[in-house]
Amino acid sequence: MKTEQKLELMKTLFNPTTVAVVGASDKIMKIGGLVAMNIGALGFKKTVYAINPNPRYENEKVFGVKVYPSLDKCPEQIDLAGIVVPPGIVVDAVKQCIEAGIRAAVVITAGFGEVKSKDCQDQTQKLIRIADKAGMIFVGPNSLGMYTSKDESSPLFLGMGLMSLQPGNLAIISQSGTVGTLLCNTMKRVRYFVSSGNESSLILEDYLEFFSQDDKTEAIALFVEGLRAGSRFRRLCSEITETKPVIMLKGGITKAGARAASSHTASMGGSIDIYKSIFKQTGVMHAENIMQFMYLVKAALYLLPLPVQDPLKIGIISAGGGFGVLLSDLCEKQGFDVVDLKKNPEGRNLIEELSKYLPFYWSHQNPIDLVATIDFNLLPKVLRIVLKHNIFDIVFSQTSVVYDQLVNVFQPVSEQGKEMKQMIAPMLEGMVKDISKKEINSCLKFPDNKVIFISPSPIFTNPAFDKYDQNKILVYGGNPEIATIVLKKLYEYQTYLNQRNKLKEPIND
């Protein structure tokens, strides 16, 4: 099938009016039950049909959805089918979809191209031939499913697993359902997510091209084990990165990983050196591990575009001296300028104003060390003053937003200690909520300034961070090392864009 035909059919795939779950079940521990439940759970308000020929479902409902014995018994045309039947009858289910006029499906069932037996390979080829001949596209097989908020009033999660997604501006293409789920649950606000599975019909490059054409998609994240169309991938990325950041984590870069990729999604891993060459040529941001991947995706959405300053001027607000020393080292290693306030024209004014609130023995320098203060309100106050003076391109600041949770690790053995914990715990909880509000308000008051918060707690996802995420403010859970590496990757992408734009500028005679 031609790419243009696929892209046209994908409009229905990612914005259906009617959906059928073929193999729906009322048992939540079965995939057919979980998929049927998920459709309503994440807010799909349009028409859903459950398909199961078992007589016990006659005149019954599955998670509030009426059950029909077959697709041809549904009272209206179906746009999209989710197929969760056993592998031996997937081909028959696809044939029934075609006979019912359905041209888009999500095949969640596994047991096809990833299995090296002749029977499974033959079934895969048969599935491809039947669908292609009928002009039908499908996700998978061996897919966790897909999510779309193309219609933000009626987002659809047609898949297995547990997610709590809301409409957003990020598109995710993952050749692993597990990695895709982790990123979805980290980001929470997603435009599209597809677990591409074995890519027997639609391949990663198809999704990439489709999502790149969507105006509301601001960034695209990829977990890739192997590519089916490397030249097309390179061309697409080169075009897309001019307007949308593309962030990629590559799996299968070792012999063991390549072997695992082949048995997982029937992908060929490929040399990481080849991929790195593509990244450099096209501006794709390469994450080197999964934690870096999560933060790089979030940072691309929250921090870009970066200032064009070379090097970036960094300010550091530290509650204690050691954190400031460590972060200074990390920033300088990445080629950033930890600004010397005493040499900066505006620096002396900032020092003078900060000295009104800090003890006389504070460093009078950047990093701005609050000398282990126990006044939690001092951090947001200093942050506001620093942002007002507008000396730095990026400000790293410690945050007290999870200090109340750190009380949980305090396990006193004496009665006096236990009483003290009971007394300070609720007091800290209220104080932290107030500090969080002040920190967020400071960032919103100076929207042109870029702030990166570092939490002292090594927690990646935390309910306390939700308000920051809602306002696109970045918080790193105890990871100053990753914070500076991610910032460097964003800076390299920004530099790549600036160089490309210069090449496009007309030459004046």
C-alpha positions as CSV (number, residue, x, y, z in Angstrom):
1,M,0.0,0.0,0.0
2,K,1.3,3.5,-0.9
3,T,2.3,5.8,1.9
4,E,-0.3,8.4,0.9
5,Q,-3.1,5.8,1.3
6,K,-1.8,4.8,4.7
7,L,-1.7,8.4,5.9
8,E,-5.2,8.9,4.8
9,L,-6.5,5.8,6.6
10,M,-4.6,6.8,9.7
11,K,-6.9,9.8,10.0
12,T,-9.7,7.3,10.9
13,L,-7.3,5.2,13.0
14,F,-6.5,8.1,15.3
15,N,-9.9,9.8,15.3
16,P,-12.7,7.1,15.0
17,T,-16.4,7.7,15.7
18,T,-17.2,4.1,16.3
19,V,-15.0,1.4,17.9
20,A,-15.5,-2.4,18.2
21,V,-13.5,-4.7,20.6
22,V,-13.4,-8.1,18.9
23,G,-12.8,-10.6,21.7
24,A,-14.2,-8.4,24.5
25,S,-14.6,-10.1,27.8
26,D,-16.3,-9.3,31.2
27,K,-13.2,-10.7,33.0
28,I,-10.9,-7.9,34.0
29,M,-7.9,-10.2,34.2
30,K,-8.2,-11.1,30.6
31,I,-6.8,-8.9,27.9
32,G,-10.2,-8.6,26.2
33,G,-11.7,-7.4,29.5
34,L,-8.9,-4.9,30.2
35,V,-9.1,-3.4,26.7
36,A,-12.9,-3.1,26.9
37,M,-12.7,-1.4,30.3
38,N,-9.9,1.0,29.3
39,I,-11.9,2.6,26.5
40,G,-14.5,4.1,28.9
41,A,-12.0,4.6,31.7
42,L,-9.9,7.2,29.9
43,G,-12.9,9.2,28.6
44,F,-14.0,7.9,25.2
45,K,-17.6,9.3,24.8
46,K,-18.4,8.0,21.3
47,T,-19.9,4.7,20.3
48,V,-18.3,1.4,21.4
49,Y,-19.4,-2.2,20.5
50,A,-18.2,-5.4,22.2
51,I,-17.9,-8.5,20.0
52,N,-18.0,-12.0,21.4
53,P,-19.9,-15.0,19.9
54,N,-20.1,-16.9,23.2
55,P,-23.8,-17.5,23.9
56,R,-23.4,-16.4,27.5
57,Y,-23.0,-12.8,26.4
58,E,-26.3,-12.7,24.5
59,N,-28.2,-9.6,25.5
60,E,-25.4,-8.8,28.0
61,K,-23.1,-5.8,28.5
62,V,-19.3,-5.8,29.1
63,F,-18.3,-2.8,31.2
64,G,-21.4,-1.0,30.1
65,V,-21.0,-1.8,26.5
66,K,-23.5,-4.0,24.7
67,V,-22.2,-7.2,23.3
68,Y,-22.9,-8.4,19.7
69,P,-22.1,-11.9,18.4
70,S,-20.3,-10.6,15.3
71,L,-19.4,-7.4,13.5
72,D,-22.1,-7.7,10.9
73,K,-24.7,-7.6,13.7
74,C,-23.7,-4.1,14.8
75,P,-26.3,-1.5,13.9
76,E,-23.8,0.9,12.2
77,Q,-20.6,1.1,10.3
78,I,-17.5,0.6,12.5
79,D,-14.4,2.8,12.0
80,L,-11.9,1.0,14.1
81,A,-11.6,-2.5,15.5
82,G,-9.4,-3.6,18.4
83,I,-8.6,-7.3,18.0
84,V,-7.9,-9.3,21.2
85,V,-8.7,-12.9,20.1
86,P,-6.3,-15.8,20.3
87,P,-3.6,-15.9,17.7
88,G,-5.1,-18.8,15.8
89,I,-8.2,-16.8,14.8
90,V,-6.7,-13.3,14.3
91,V,-6.7,-13.8,10.5
92,D,-10.3,-14.8,10.6
93,A,-11.1,-11.7,12.7
94,V,-9.3,-9.5,10.2
95,K,-11.3,-11.1,7.4
96,Q,-14.5,-10.3,9.2
97,C,-13.4,-6.7,9.7
98,I,-12.8,-6.4,6.0
99,E,-16.2,-7.9,5.2
100,A,-17.8,-5.4,7.5
101,G,-16.1,-2.5,5.7
102,I,-13.5,-1.8,8.5
103,R,-10.2,-0.4,7.2
104,A,-8.3,0.3,10.4
105,A,-7.5,-2.0,13.3
106,V,-5.3,-2.5,16.4
107,V,-4.1,-6.1,16.7
108,I,-3.0,-6.6,20.3
109,T,-2.6,-10.3,20.1
110,A,0.9,-11.7,20.1
111,G,2.4,-14.8,18.5
112,F,3.3,-13.7,15.0
113,G,6.5,-12.3,13.5
114,E,8.4,-12.3,16.8
115,V,8.1,-16.1,17.0
116,K,10.6,-17.8,14.6
117,S,8.5,-21.0,13.9
118,K,7.3,-21.5,10.3
119,D,3.7,-21.5,11.3
120,C,3.9,-18.1,13.0
121,Q,5.9,-16.7,10.1
122,D,3.3,-18.0,7.6
123,Q,0.4,-16.6,9.6
124,T,2.1,-13.2,9.6
125,Q,2.6,-13.2,5.9
126,K,-1.0,-14.3,5.4
127,L,-2.3,-11.5,7.7
128,I,-0.2,-8.9,5.7
129,R,-1.4,-10.1,2.3
130,I,-5.1,-10.2,3.3
131,A,-5.0,-6.7,4.8
132,D,-3.0,-5.2,2.1
133,K,-5.1,-6.6,-0.7
134,A,-8.3,-5.2,1.0
135,G,-6.7,-1.8,1.6
136,M,-6.7,-2.2,5.4
137,I,-4.1,-0.9,7.9
138,F,-3.4,-2.1,11.4
139,V,-1.3,-1.5,14.4
140,G,0.8,-4.5,15.6
141,P,0.3,-7.4,16.0
142,N,2.0,-7.9,19.4
143,S,1.0,-4.4,20.4
144,L,0.0,-3.0,23.8
145,G,-2.4,-0.7,21.9
146,M,-2.8,3.0,21.2
147,Y,-4.0,6.3,22.7
148,T,-5.2,9.3,20.8
149,S,-6.6,12.7,21.9
150,K,-7.0,14.0,18.4
151,D,-10.5,14.7,19.6
152,E,-9.7,16.2,23.0
153,S,-13.3,15.9,24.1
154,S,-13.3,12.1,23.6
155,P,-9.8,10.6,24.1
156,L,-9.4,7.0,23.2
157,F,-7.2,4.3,24.8
158,L,-7.6,1.2,22.8
159,G,-5.2,-1.1,24.6
160,M,-4.1,-3.1,27.6
161,G,-2.2,-1.9,30.6
162,L,-3.0,0.8,33.2
163,M,-2.6,4.4,32.3
164,S,-3.9,7.8,33.5
165,L,-3.6,10.0,30.4
166,Q,-5.0,13.4,29.5
167,P,-4.8,15.2,26.2
168,G,-1.4,16.9,25.7
169,N,1.1,17.8,23.0
170,L,3.5,14.9,22.9
171,A,3.4,12.0,20.4
172,I,5.0,8.7,21.5
173,I,6.0,5.8,19.2
174,S,7.4,2.9,21.1
175,Q,8.4,-0.6,19.9
176,S,8.0,-1.7,23.5
177,G,4.7,-1.5,25.3
178,T,6.5,-1.4,28.7
179,V,8.8,1.6,27.8
180,G,5.9,3.4,26.2
181,T,3.7,2.9,29.2
182,L,6.5,4.2,31.5
183,L,6.8,7.4,29.4
184,C,3.1,7.9,29.2
185,N,2.6,7.6,33.0
186,T,5.6,9.9,33.5
187,M,4.3,12.6,31.1
188,K,0.6,12.1,31.9
189,R,-0.4,14.6,29.1
190,V,-0.1,12.9,25.7
191,R,-1.4,13.7,22.2
192,Y,-0.8,10.3,20.7
193,F,0.8,7.0,21.9
194,V,1.2,3.9,19.8
195,S,2.8,0.6,20.7
196,S,3.9,-0.3,17.2
197,G,4.5,-4.0,18.0
198,N,5.8,-6.1,15.1
199,E,4.9,-3.4,12.5
200,S,3.5,-5.9,10.0
201,S,1.3,-3.2,8.4
202,L,2.1,0.3,9.7
203,I,5.8,0.9,10.5
204,L,7.4,3.4,12.7
205,E,8.1,5.7,9.8
206,D,4.4,5.9,9.0
207,Y,3.5,7.0,12.5
208,L,6.4,9.5,12.5
209,E,5.2,11.1,9.3
210,F,1.6,11.2,10.4
211,F,2.4,12.8,13.8
212,S,4.7,15.3,12.3
213,Q,1.8,16.7,10.2
214,D,-0.3,17.3,13.3
215,D,-0.3,20.9,14.3
216,K,-0.9,20.3,18.0
217,T,2.0,17.8,18.3
218,E,4.9,19.8,19.8
219,A,7.4,17.0,20.3
220,I,7.9,13.3,19.3
221,A,9.5,10.6,21.5
222,L,10.7,7.3,20.0
223,F,11.8,4.0,21.6
224,V,13.3,2.1,18.8
225,E,14.7,-1.4,18.6
226,G,15.2,-1.5,14.8
227,L,14.1,0.4,11.7
228,R,12.3,-1.0,8.6
229,A,13.0,2.1,6.4
230,G,16.2,3.7,7.5
231,S,16.5,6.2,4.6
232,R,13.0,7.4,5.0
233,F,13.6,7.7,8.8
234,R,16.6,9.9,8.1
235,R,14.7,12.1,5.6
236,L,11.7,12.5,7.9
237,C,13.8,13.4,11.0
238,S,15.8,16.0,9.0
239,E,12.5,17.7,8.1
240,I,10.7,17.3,11.4
241,T,13.4,18.6,13.7
242,E,13.3,22.0,12.1
243,T,9.9,22.6,13.8
244,K,9.5,19.8,16.4
245,P,12.1,18.2,18.7
246,V,12.5,14.4,18.2
247,I,13.9,12.4,21.2
248,M,15.0,8.8,20.7
249,L,16.1,6.0,23.0
250,K,17.7,3.1,21.0
251,G,17.4,-0.4,22.3
252,G,19.3,-3.5,20.9
253,I,22.7,-1.8,20.7
254,T,24.6,-4.9,22.0
255,K,24.7,-8.5,20.7
256,A,22.5,-9.5,23.6
257,G,20.1,-6.6,23.1
258,A,19.9,-7.2,19.3
259,R,19.1,-10.8,20.0
260,A,16.4,-9.8,22.5
261,A,14.9,-7.2,20.0
262,S,14.7,-9.9,17.3
263,S,12.6,-12.1,19.6
264,H,10.6,-9.2,21.0
265,T,9.3,-7.4,17.9
266,A,11.2,-9.1,15.1
267,S,13.4,-6.0,14.8
268,M,17.0,-5.9,13.6
269,G,19.0,-3.8,16.1
270,G,21.7,-2.2,14.0
271,S,25.0,-0.5,15.0
272,I,24.6,2.4,17.4
273,D,27.4,4.2,15.5
274,I,25.2,4.3,12.4
275,Y,22.3,5.7,14.5
276,K,24.6,8.3,16.2
277,S,25.6,9.4,12.7
278,I,21.9,9.9,11.8
279,F,21.2,11.8,15.0
280,K,24.1,14.2,14.3
281,Q,22.9,14.8,10.7
282,T,19.3,15.2,11.5
283,G,19.2,16.9,14.9
284,V,17.5,14.0,16.7
285,M,18.2,14.1,20.5
286,H,19.7,10.8,21.6
287,A,18.9,9.6,25.1
288,E,21.6,7.1,26.4
289,N,19.4,5.5,29.1
290,I,15.8,5.2,30.1
291,M,16.0,7.8,32.9
292,Q,17.7,10.3,30.6
293,F,15.0,9.6,28.0
294,M,12.2,10.5,30.4
295,Y,13.8,13.7,31.5
296,L,14.9,14.7,28.0
297,V,11.3,14.3,26.6
298,K,10.0,16.5,29.5
299,A,12.7,19.0,29.2
300,A,12.2,19.4,25.4
301,L,8.6,20.3,26.0
302,Y,9.2,22.6,29.0
303,L,12.5,24.4,28.2
304,L,12.8,24.9,24.5
305,P,13.6,27.2,22.8
306,L,16.8,28.0,24.7
307,P,18.6,31.3,24.5
308,V,21.3,31.5,21.8
309,Q,23.9,32.6,24.3
310,D,27.2,30.8,23.9
311,P,28.0,29.5,26.5
312,L,24.8,29.4,28.5
313,K,25.0,31.5,31.6
314,I,24.1,29.5,34.7
315,G,22.9,30.6,38.1
316,I,22.7,28.2,41.0
317,I,20.6,28.6,44.2
318,S,21.7,26.1,46.8
319,A,20.3,25.4,50.3
320,G,23.6,23.9,51.3
321,G,27.2,24.4,50.1
322,G,27.9,20.9,48.9
323,F,25.0,20.9,46.4
324,G,26.3,24.2,44.8
325,V,29.8,22.8,44.5
326,L,28.6,19.6,42.9
327,L,26.3,21.4,40.4
328,S,29.0,24.0,39.6
329,D,31.4,21.1,38.6
330,L,28.7,19.4,36.5
331,C,27.8,22.6,34.7
332,E,31.4,23.5,33.8
333,K,32.0,19.9,32.6
334,Q,29.2,20.4,30.1
335,G,30.7,23.7,28.9
336,F,28.3,26.1,30.6
337,D,29.4,29.4,32.3
338,V,28.7,29.4,36.1
339,V,28.6,33.2,36.2
340,D,31.0,35.0,38.5
341,L,28.7,37.6,40.0
342,K,31.6,39.9,41.0
343,K,32.7,40.2,37.4
344,N,29.1,40.7,36.0
345,P,27.9,44.3,35.6
346,E,24.5,43.4,37.3
347,G,26.1,41.0,39.7
348,R,27.0,43.5,42.4
349,N,23.4,44.7,42.5
350,L,22.1,41.2,42.9
351,I,24.6,40.5,45.8
352,E,23.5,43.7,47.5
353,E,19.8,42.9,47.4
354,L,20.3,39.3,48.5
355,S,22.4,40.4,51.4
356,K,19.3,42.0,52.9
357,Y,17.8,38.6,53.4
358,L,20.8,36.2,53.8
359,P,23.2,36.0,56.9
360,F,26.3,38.1,56.7
361,Y,28.5,35.0,56.1
362,W,26.8,33.9,52.9
363,S,29.1,33.3,49.9
364,H,28.3,36.6,48.1
365,Q,28.9,34.7,44.9
366,N,27.3,32.2,42.5
367,P,26.4,29.5,43.6
368,I,24.1,31.4,45.9
369,D,24.5,29.4,49.1
370,L,21.7,29.8,51.6
371,V,24.0,28.2,54.2
372,A,21.8,25.4,55.4
373,T,18.9,27.7,56.4
374,I,15.9,26.1,58.0
375,D,13.7,29.0,56.7
376,F,11.9,27.2,53.9
377,N,10.4,30.4,52.6
378,L,13.9,31.8,51.9
379,L,14.4,29.6,48.7
380,P,11.4,31.0,46.8
381,K,12.2,34.5,48.0
382,V,15.8,34.3,46.7
383,L,14.6,32.7,43.4
384,R,12.3,35.7,42.8
385,I,15.1,38.2,43.4
386,V,17.4,36.2,41.1
387,L,14.9,36.1,38.3
388,K,14.1,39.8,38.6
389,H,17.8,40.7,38.0
390,N,17.8,38.5,34.8
391,I,21.5,37.7,34.8
392,F,21.3,34.0,34.0
393,D,20.1,32.0,31.0
394,I,19.3,29.1,33.2
395,V,18.8,29.0,36.9
396,F,19.2,25.8,38.9
397,S,17.5,25.9,42.2
398,Q,17.0,23.5,45.0
399,T,13.4,23.1,46.0
400,S,11.9,22.2,49.4
401,V,8.7,20.8,47.9
402,V,9.3,17.2,49.2
403,Y,10.7,18.0,52.6
404,D,7.5,17.0,54.2
405,Q,7.9,13.5,52.7
406,L,11.4,13.2,54.0
407,V,9.9,13.2,57.5
408,N,8.7,9.6,56.6
409,V,12.3,8.3,56.6
410,F,12.8,9.8,60.1
411,Q,12.2,6.9,62.5
412,P,13.0,8.0,66.0
413,V,13.3,5.4,68.8
414,S,12.7,7.6,71.8
415,E,9.2,8.8,72.8
416,Q,10.3,12.4,72.6
417,G,11.4,11.9,69.0
418,K,8.2,10.2,68.0
419,E,6.2,13.1,69.5
420,M,8.3,15.6,67.6
421,K,7.7,13.7,64.4
422,Q,3.9,13.8,65.0
423,M,4.1,17.5,65.7
424,I,6.2,18.6,62.7
425,A,4.7,16.4,60.0
426,P,1.4,18.3,59.5
427,M,3.2,21.6,60.0
428,L,5.7,20.7,57.2
429,E,2.9,19.6,54.9
430,G,1.2,22.9,55.0
431,M,4.5,24.8,54.7
432,V,5.5,22.8,51.6
433,K,2.2,23.5,49.8
434,D,2.8,27.2,50.4
435,I,6.4,27.1,49.2
436,S,5.4,25.2,46.1
437,K,2.8,27.8,45.2
438,K,5.4,30.6,45.7
439,E,8.0,28.8,43.5
440,I,5.5,28.2,40.7
441,N,4.3,31.8,40.9
442,S,7.9,33.1,40.6
443,C,8.4,31.1,37.4
444,L,5.1,32.3,36.0
445,K,5.9,36.0,36.8
446,F,9.2,35.7,34.9
447,P,8.2,33.4,32.0
448,D,11.2,34.3,29.8
449,N,13.6,33.0,32.5
450,K,14.3,29.2,32.4
451,V,14.3,27.5,35.8
452,I,15.2,23.9,36.7
453,F,14.4,22.7,40.1
454,I,16.4,19.9,41.8
455,S,14.6,18.1,44.6
456,P,16.7,16.6,47.4
457,S,14.6,13.5,47.3
458,P,15.7,10.9,44.7
459,I,12.1,10.4,43.5
460,F,11.4,10.6,39.8
461,T,7.6,10.9,39.8
462,N,6.0,12.4,42.9
463,P,2.5,13.9,43.4
464,A,4.1,17.0,44.7
465,F,5.6,17.6,41.2
466,D,2.2,17.5,39.5
467,K,1.5,21.3,39.8
468,Y,4.9,22.0,38.4
469,D,4.2,19.7,35.4
470,Q,0.9,21.4,34.8
471,N,2.8,24.7,34.4
472,K,5.6,23.2,32.4
473,I,8.2,23.7,35.1
474,L,10.9,21.1,35.3
475,V,11.8,19.3,38.6
476,Y,14.5,16.7,38.8
477,G,14.1,14.2,41.6
478,G,17.6,14.1,43.1
479,N,19.4,14.0,39.7
480,P,21.7,17.0,39.2
481,E,24.0,14.9,37.0
482,I,21.2,14.0,34.6
483,A,19.9,17.6,34.7
484,T,23.1,19.0,33.3
485,I,23.5,16.3,30.7
486,V,19.9,16.8,29.5
487,L,20.5,20.6,29.3
488,K,23.6,20.0,27.2
489,K,21.6,17.9,24.7
490,L,18.9,20.5,24.5
491,Y,21.6,23.1,23.9
492,E,23.2,21.1,21.1
493,Y,19.8,20.7,19.5
494,Q,19.2,24.5,19.7
495,T,22.6,25.1,18.2
496,Y,21.8,22.7,15.4
497,L,18.6,24.7,14.7
498,N,20.4,28.0,14.8
499,Q,23.0,26.7,12.3
500,R,20.4,25.4,9.9
501,N,18.5,28.7,10.1
502,K,21.7,30.6,9.2
503,L,22.2,28.5,6.1
504,K,18.8,29.5,5.0
505,E,19.4,33.2,5.4
506,P,19.8,35.1,2.1
507,I,23.3,36.3,1.2
508,N,23.4,40.1,0.7
509,D,25.6,41.4,-2.1
